């Protein structure tokens, strides 16, 4: 039987056990799983929006053959829906650890699947622009970072399980620490990923400039082979205005989703570092903004600029069999063809207006 709390501070007369508590009868500050009741409207809204994004993901999956990306996004969105459903249920169970731990576990783990979707997408982008521009081969991105995600997932799952089954505050703290280690590992992994991305896209930019320089020295005015329509939109999240002098200056949509997930992960590390009873962990506005808001925006971007719209069935060309090679500028110039080829689904120079016309 549960320990009697009759006569304890913050407990109304007539309440014998914690299971009998309600926010009106017992102090949330002293006995609740949180020091506030989650907003019903906000959590219902998040459930609804993530539900719409999940349906959109399934709809895109029917049109485009991107199975691995669909699985990753779907798993993450389902966990988000369950997490916010659990937060809604907490309103009636503020003194019960069940819904609280369910939302912690689901909302902590869900972004790992969105990170996996980003890693899978990058490998296709590397195939598009050439493995020689990347520090590591496409398959290494897939293997290394998804393995890191799995490790983070296992650590966070174990931490959540320990916290859920703990019979003491010490046990709950141990679970928190394991979850914190998993989140910290995820932040480090994502930071390394972003660094490699920056190197890759910088190499792409300098690679195209080097080709133009050699073409000019050879007395040629051809542009490198153009991209398919819309691919720049997928990478940058913008098509107008378009910079003709620096077409690789912005990769906002794809990069912004990554940065949003990183910001959210840093927030969760700070939150767990001080425990579930800390002021930050009990700030609903901070949670709904830096957890819910960051992930909502990231998934909205990833769905709106879904790579299936631009890559399509060529998603299967994951670059698994490609190794990183050093390619000379002269050899790359020889391979250039200013006439768009239908069999090439991605090309390194955006088609926009009169881009095909020689520049003098």
Buried (B, 14 or more C-beta within 10 A) or exposed (E): EEEEBEEBEBBEEEBBBBEBBEBEBBBBEEBBBBBBBBBEEBBBBBBEBBBEBBEBBEEBBEEBBBEBBBBBBBBBBBBBBBBBBBBBBBBEBBBBBEBBBBBBBBBBBBBBBBBBBBBBBBBBBBBBBBBBBBEBBBBBBBBBBBEBBEBBBEBBBBBBBBBBEBEEEEBBBBBBBBBBBBBBBBBEBBEEBBEBBEBBBEBBBEBBEBBBEBBEEEEBEBBBBBBBEBBBBBBBBEEEEBEEEEBBEBBBBBBBBBBBBBBBBBBBBBBBBEBBBEEBBBBBEBBBBBBBBBBBBBBBBBBBBBBBBBBBEBBEBBBEEBEBEEBEEEEBBEEBEBEBEEEBBBBBBBBBEEBBEEEE
